[in-house]
Amino acid sequence: DERVSQATLAPPPAIPAFRRLAALAPFDAPADSALRDAARRARRIPIRQELLSEGKPVMDPQILLSGWAARTRILPDGRRQIMGLLLPGDLIGHCYQPQPLATSTIVALTDLEICPAPSAEDFPSLSCAYAISHALDESFLLAQITRLGRMNAYERLADLFLELLERLSMAGLTSEGAFDHPLTQELVADVTGLTPVHVNRVVKTMRQDGEVLWAAGYLVLSAPQALASRIGWAPFRVSLSMPQRQ
């Protein structure tokens, strides 16, 4: 990947999704212009619509501009496992293999806006951001495996909330440990492999202990660093070129 010189760096993007990409790796002014042009060609996806269907061909890669989506798998009896959440700035359908097929279904949890992802071949300064984003996707999946495989219910929720806070902060969508969200206790149950009743019980305990404030569409972590220390959570970092985050 080409190193972007300080003289050619684009100014900080105003669109949260592009701010997230710029937080992964800097890109130059032509790439920034290409991203802004792509945003002008954004299309809306209504809530509950599938963006990708498992086993079906993957079309051109997209960038999630706004809204939340989920990677899901439905079992024959109707049970759902959410394997990961997609947030503004995440790439959808970014594959390296030829003629890719979707490995999971991606469904809109809210109304979405998506736009085409400019080609890294045409804009090489984006290649590093795309590569780091791809590596982070793998890191999030490994975190999810660990959540489901070894953590207790409290740790699962705390780990998920801290991940969401960090990921949204990279797009500038948090404020003092707080962020907007579309999560219900049923959705959190499908992410964490718990029942909604169990999620309700854990959230109630965290609320009573002053660790979280969960309102409809809004979540506040009162002391994220203390919570991270309590469960041994650390920020995601997949490249030495990524800035250190506390």
N, C-alpha and C positions, 0 to 999 in steps of 0.2 A: 504494500500500500504506500502511496506517496505521502510524504510528510507535508502538511500544509504550513507554509511560512506565516509568521505573525503578520506580515504586511498584507497578506491576501485573505486573512480571516474575515468571515462575514460578521456583521454585528449580531448581538444576541437576538434570536428569533422571538417574535411576539406571539406566535401560535404555540400553545403549550406542547402539542405533539412534536413540533420541530425543536422546541427548547429541550425536550427529552433527548432527541437524537444528538443535538449539539453538546449535551452534557456527557454523552458517551465518547465522542470524538469531534474535534473541530472540523468544520468544512468551510470551503471558500465561497466567495461571492457568487460565482456561476452556479454552484450547487444550491445555494440559498435561493437564488432566482428561480431555479428549476423546481424547488420545493414549493415556492409561492405560486408558481404557475400550476403545479399539480393541485394545490389547494383550491384553485379557481375551477378545477374540473371535478370537485368532490361530488359524491352522490350520497343520498340518504338511504339508510337501511332501517326499516321499522323494527320495533321490538319483537322478539321471538322468531325473527326470520333467520334462516340458516345462511351463513356466508360461504361455508364449505361443508360438504357432506362426506363422511368417512368413505374411503374407497373410490371416490369420484375424482376426475382430473382437477388439478389446481390450475387456475387461470393465472393471469399476470399478478405479480405481487402488489399489495396495497399497504397503505399506512392508515392506521386507525387515528383519525383526527379528533373525534370526540365520542364520548359514550363508553360503555363497558360491554365486553363480550366474554364468552366462556368456551373453553375446549371441553367437550362433553363426550361421554359414552353412555349409552342406554342399554341396560341388561334386558334379556328377554322378558322378564317379569315386570319391566317398567321402572325399576330402580335406576337412578341416575348418579353417575360419578362425574363431578367437575374436576378435571385434571389440572386446570389452570385458568386464571383470569387474564383477559387482555384489556389493556388500559391505553389511554391516549399516548401516541408515540410508538406503540408496538407495531411490528410488521406482521402482516397476514399473508400467507402463501409465499413466503420468501424461502425458496428451496434451491439446493445446489445440484440435485440429481436431475437427469433428463426426464422429460415427460412425467412430472411428479403426480402422485396420487395423494389425497388427503389422508393422514393417519388418524385423524379424529374429526368429529363434527364441531364446527364453530358456530355458535348461535348468539344472536344479539340479546343481551340482558336489558338493554335500554335502546331507545332510538340512537342510531349511530350516524356518523359521517366518516366516510372513507375516501381516500384519493389514491391515484396511481403512485407507486414508488418509483421515482426517477432511477434510471439505470446507472449502476456504479461504473459500467463501461463508458457511458457518456460523461459521467461526472465522478472521476476517480476519488475525489476527496470524500465522497459518501461511503466508499467501500469499507473504511475502518469502522464507521458508525454502524453500518449494516452487520459487519462481522461480529462486533461486540454485542449488538442486539441479539444476534443469533446465539452467541455463547451464553448470554443471560437467560434466554429462553430455556436452554438446557439446564442452567443452574437453578432456575425456578422449578423445573420438573424434578430435579434431584432433591430440592427442598421439600417438595410435595411428597415424594416417596418417603423421606425421613419423617415428615409429619404423620403420615398415615401408618408407618411401620413401627415407630418407636416412641412417639410422644403421647403423653396422657392428654385428656380433654383440655385442661387449662393451657398446657403448652401449645397444643394445636391452634387454639384461638389466638393466643398471644403472638405466636410465630406468624400466623397469617396477618394479623393486624399490623405488626411491625413491617412485614414485607410490603403491604399495601402503602403504608406511610412513606417508606423509602422510595418506592417506585413512583408514586404520585408527586413526591417532592422534587424529583428530577424534572418534572414537567411544570413545576411551579404551581401545583394544585393543592398545596397544603399550607396551613398557617398555624404555627405554634402547636403542633401535634394533632391538628384537626383536619379532616377532609370530608367532602361530600361523597356519598356512595349510594348505590341502589340495592344494597344487600338486605335480604330478609333473613330471618333465622333459618328458614328452610334452605335458602341458597347456601348459607354458611355450613349448614349440615351436609349438603351435597359436596362441598369442597373438603370438609374435614372428616368425612366418614362417620359422623355422629348422627344421632337423631335430633330433630328440632327441640324435643323436650330437654335433651342433655345440653344442647347449645344454650337454651333459655336459662338453665340452671347455672351454667358456667358464667354467662354474661351477667346474671344477677349477682353472683359472688364478686365478680370483678367490679361491678358497679358499686356494691356495698363497700368494697375495699378502697374505693376512690381511684381505681386504675383506669377505668374507661367511663365515658359518657356516651351511651348509644341512644340516639334519637332517630326518628324516621328520616332517612336520607343524610344523616350526619353522625360522625364518630370522632370522639376526642380521646386521645391517649394522654393522660395527665402527666406522666413521667416516662417518656419512651426509653430513655437511657437506663433508668432503673429497671424497667420491665425487661429490656434486652439483657441486662446483666443477670437478672433473676433466672432467665431460661437459657442463657448462654448463646444468645443470638448475635450475629455479626452482619454488617452490611455486605451486600453482594459485590464482589470484585473479581473480574475474570481476566483482567489485563493490567500489566504494570503501567500502561498508559492512562488508565482510569484514575481520576483524582480520588484521594482518600476522603472517605465520608465518615462522619462521627455517628 
